[in-house]
Amino acid sequence: MMIRLNLQFFAGEKTEKATPKKRLDSRKKGQVLKSQDVTSAIVMLFVFMFLFFAAGFMRDRFYTFFTHTFTEFVPITSLDADGAMMIYTTMLTQMAFILLPVMVVAVLAGIIGNLAQFGLLFTSEPLKFDLKKIDPIKGLKRIFSIRALVELMKSLLKISFIGSVTTLLIVMNIEKVLGLAFKTPKDTMIVVGQLVAMMGIIASFVLLFISILDYFYQKYDYEKNLKMSKQDIKDEYKNTEGDPIIKSRIKQRQREMAMRRMMQEVPQADVVITNPTHFAIALKYDDDQMDAPVVVAKGADFIAQKIKLIAKEHEIVMVENRPLARALYDDVEIGDRIPEEFFKTVAEILAYVYRIQQKI
C-alpha cells in the first residue's frame, strides 16, 4: 500500500518537459515566453535614438509652435466659440506634428520587441474575466513569492545601474552643466537636450543588458511552469489519441462489421478454394464487369470453417488446392483481383466449376 502511494506521489510530480500540444494550448491562452523588460528597453532605446537624430526637426517644430502661439493667439483679447475652436484645432495639429512621430516609433519598437520574443500572436484569452485574478489569497501568495523577490532585486539592479551610469555621465560633463548659468536659453536647451539624449541612450543599453538576463530567467520560469507530470502526459495522450480500452473496442467492432460484410459476400462467390482445413478463399468472376477473378472473402482456421459452412449452405462449389489457397491467402487482399501468375490455375478451376454447374 505504501509503495502504491509513493508511486502515485511521484507520478503527480511535474518533472517532464511540456509536450508540443501543451505548448500550443498555452500559446493559445496567451501564455508565452516574454520579458516585459526586453520590450521596454527596445522602446526606450528606439525613442531616445529618434530624439537624438530628430532633435533639429523637433526644435524647429517647437519654435514654430511657440512663435505661432505668442504672435497670433496671445494678443487676442476676446474670443467666441468659433475662435476658441480654431485655436484649439491649430494647436492640436501642431502638437501632433511634434508628438506623433515619437508615438509611432514607440509603437513600432513595442511590436518589434514582442515579435522578437514570441512571434505573431492574436488571442483574447488574457482579456477574459477571471475571478482567480482578484483572489486575495492568491494575491498575497504572489506578493510573498520568489518571483516577487526576483522582481524586487531586478528593480534595485535597474535603479543602481542606471543611476550610476547617468551620474557618471553628468560628472564627465560637469563643466557643461556648471556653465549653463552663463549660456543663453537657446544654448542651454541644446546642451540639456544633448545630455538627456545621451543619458537616455546609455540607460537604454543598460536596461537592455538587464533585460537579457531577465529573459533567461523568464525562460527558466516559463519552462518550469509548463512542466508536466507523467500522469498529465498519459491523460493528454488519452484525450488526444483516445482511451486504449475504447480504441480496442472500436477496432473489435470494426472487425466484426468487416467480418459480417465479408460473410455476406460468400453466397455470391463462384468457387471456394480450400487447404482443406486451414484456409478458405472465395472467388467471384463476372466476365462482363471484371477483367480477372476477385477475392470476396478469405480466412484461416475458424473463419475458414465458417466460410466453408456458408458455401455449403448455398451450394457453392469448393475445390481443394493447398498451394493456391495458401498463396492467395498470403498475397491477395479482400476485394483485390488475383495476380496474373494465378490466372491459368484459377481459369482451370472456374472451368471445372462451370461444367459442374451446367450438369446440375
N, C-alpha and C positions, 0 to 999 in steps of 0.2 A: 504493500500500500504506500509506504514511504517512497519507494523508488518511483512509483507511478506519479506521485505528487511532485517529486523533483523533476521528472521528465516534463510534466505539464508546465512547471515554473520556467524551465529553460526554453521550452517551446514558445512561451509568451515573451521572452526577451527579444528586443529589436536589435538583432546582431547581423542581419543580412542586408546587402545593398538593395536599393529600390529597383524594382523591375521597370522595364520600359513603359508598361501600362500605368504603373503608379506615378511615374514622372509625367506622363501625358495627362493623367487626371489632375495632378497638382497644377500643371501649367494651365489647364482649362479653368481652374478655380482662381487663377491669378497668383498662385504661389510659385514664384520663380526666384532664381538666384539673382539678387540685386543688392548693391550697396548704394544707399542714398548719397553717401559722401562722394562717390565717384561722379555721379550726375552733378552734384553741387560744385565740385571742383572744376569740372569741364565748363559748366555755365559761367562760373566766376572768371575762369581763365579767358574764355571767349569774349565776355563782356568787357573786361579790362583791356584786352588786346584791341578790341574795336575802339574803345575810348582813347587808347593811346594813339592809334593811327588816324582816328577821325576827329581828333581834338580841334584841328583847324576848321573843319566843317561845322562842328557844334559851336565853336566860338563865334563864327560868323552868324549862325542862326540865333544865338542868344543876343548878340549885338543888335541884329535886326529886330528881334522881339522887343527888347527894352527901348530901342530908339523909336520904334513904331508906337509903343505904349506911351512914352513920355512926351512925344511930339504931337500925337494926334488925339489920344484919349484923355490924358490928364487935363489939358486946357478946357475940356468941355465942362460947362457949369450946370447945365440942365439936361436931363435925359428922359426920353419917353420909352415906351415898351419896345418899339422897333429899334431905337438906337442902342438900348441895352442888349438886345438880342444880336444886333450886328457886331457890337464889341465882343460879346461872348463867343460868337462863331469865329470871328477873326483870330482871337487869342487862342481858342481851342485848336484851330487849324495850324497856327504857328507852333504851338507846343507839340502837336502831333508830328510835325516835321522833325522836331528835336528828339522826342522820346520813342517814337515808333521804331526807328532803326535799332535802338538798343533792345527793345522788347522782342523784335523779330530775331535778332542774334541770340538772345537768351532762350527763346522758344526752340530755335534750331539746335542750339547746343544741348538743351534738355532732351530733345528727340535723339540726337546722336549718342548722348550718354546712355540712354535706355536701350537703343538698338545695339550698341556695342556689348551690352551685358546679356540681354536675353532675347534679342531679335524682335521681330514684328509680332505683336500680340494684341488682340482685341477681345476683351471679356468684361462682362458686367457683374461678375460674381462678387468682387470686393465691395461693390456698391449696395449689395443686398443687405437688408436689415437683419441683424443677428443679435439676439439677447445676450449671447455669451460675451459680446464685446463690452457690455455695460455691467457685467457681473462684478460686484465689488470684491469678492473673494479672489477671483482670478486677476483682478486689477492689482490687488495687494501682492499677489504672487509675482506678477510682472515687475512690480516696483522693487521687491526684495529678491530678485533673481540674479543669476550670474550674468545674464545678458545686460541687465540694468547696470551692474558693476562695470562691465566692459564698456558700455556707453559712457559712463562717468569718467573712466580712465581715458577714453578716447577724447572726450571733450576737454579734459585737463591737458592732454597732449597737444590738442589743437591750439588752445589758448597759449600754452607755453611756447610752442614752436613759432606760431605766427607773431606773438608779442615780441619774442626775442629777435626775430628777423626784421620786423618793422622798426624796432628800437635801434638795431644795428644800422639800418639804412638811414635813420634820422641822424645818428651820431656821425656817420660817414659824410653826411651833407649838413653838418651843424652850421657851417659858415653861411650857407644859403639861407638856412632857417633864421639865423640871427640877423642877417642882412635884409630881411623882409620889411623891417620897420623903416628902412631908408629908401624903399622902392615905391614906384607909382602903383596905383591899383591894378593897372594892366599887367605890369611886370610881376606883381605879387600873385595875380591869378595864374600866370604862366608857370611860375615856379611851384606854386601849390599844386597845380594840375599835374605837372611832371612828377612830383614826389608822390602824389596819391596814386597815379597810374603805375609807377614803379613798385610802390608798396603792394598794390592790388595784384600785379602780375607775380611778384615774388611770393606773396601769400597764397596765390592760386597754386603755384608749383609745390609749395609746402603742403597745402591741403591735398593736392593730387598724390603726393607721396604717401601721406597718411591714409588716403582713401584706398590706395592699392593694398596696404596692409589690412585695412578693414574688409576689402573684397575677399581676401583669402580667409579671413575669419568668418565672413558671411557664408562662404562656400563650405567651410567646415560645419558650421551650424546648420546650413541647409541640408547637407548630406546626412547629418546626424538626425534631423527631424524626419527625413524621408525614409530612414531605415525601417525595415520590416522584420517581423518575427517569422519563424518557419511556418507557424500556423497561418499567418496573414498570406504568405505565398501560396499555401495549399488552398486557402479559401478563394484567393484570386483565380487560381487555376480552375477550381470547380466552377466559379461563376463565369469564367471565360470559355472553358472547354466543355463544361457540363460535368455533373456528378458521374463518376465512373460506373456506379451501380445503374443509374438511369441510362447511361450510354450503352451498357451491356444489354439492358432490357430492350432498348430501341433496336440494337443490332439483332438481337434474338427475334424480335417481332418482324424485322425486315427479312430475316432469313426464312421465317415461317411463311410470310406472304409470298416470297420468291418461290418457295417450295410448292405452295398451293398453285401458283400460276404455272409452274413447270409441270406439275401433275395434271393440270387441266389440258396441257398440250399433248400428253401422251396418247389419248384416244385418236388424235388427228394424225399420228405418225403412220408411215408406211411399213416400217420394219423396226424391230428392236434387236440390236446386236449384243450378245451376252458373252460372258467369260468362262463358265456359265454362272458361277456363284458370286464372284466378287464385283463385277462391273456390268452395267447395262447402259446402252446408248440408243436413244430413239431418234430415228432419221425420218425426215419428210422431204418428198421431192414432187414438185409440180412443174412440168416442162413448159407450161405457158407463162409462169411467173418467176421461175428460178433458173439460173444457169448451172446450178450444182446442188446436190442434196444439202440440207441444213440440219444441224443438231438441234432438236427441240427439247430434249431432256437427257440428262445423264446423272449417274450416281454410282456410289460404291457401297458394298455391304448392305446395310439395312435399306438405304434408299434404292439400291439396285433391285432388291427383292420387291420393294413397293412398286417400282416401275414395271417389273415383270408381272406382278399381280394385276395391275390395271390393264396392261396389254392383254393378258389372258382373258380378263372380263370383257374386253371389247374386241376379242378375236384378232388382235394384231399379231402378225407372223413374227416369231422370234427365231433368230439364226445364231448359232454358236460359232464364234470366230475369235479365239482368245487374243492373237496378236493384234487384230484390227480393233477389238474392243479396248484393249489397253492403250493402243496408240491414239485412238480418237479421244479417250478419256483424258489423256495427258496433254494433247496438242490442240484440241478444239474446244472453244467455249460455247455455252448455250446461245443459240441464235446465230452462230457463225457457220459459213459454208465449209465443207470439208476440203482439205488441201488436194492439190492435183495428183499427188502421189497415191492417193487412195481412190481415185476415180475408177480405175479398172476393176478393183476388187469390189467396190460398192456397186458398180454397174452390174456386175455378175450377180450379186446378191439381190438387187432390185429386180433383175430379170427373172430370177428364180421365184421371187415373191409374186411377181405379176402372173407367172404361169400357174402358181398355186391358186391365186385369186380367180383366174379365168376358169379353172377346173371347178372351183366351188360354185 
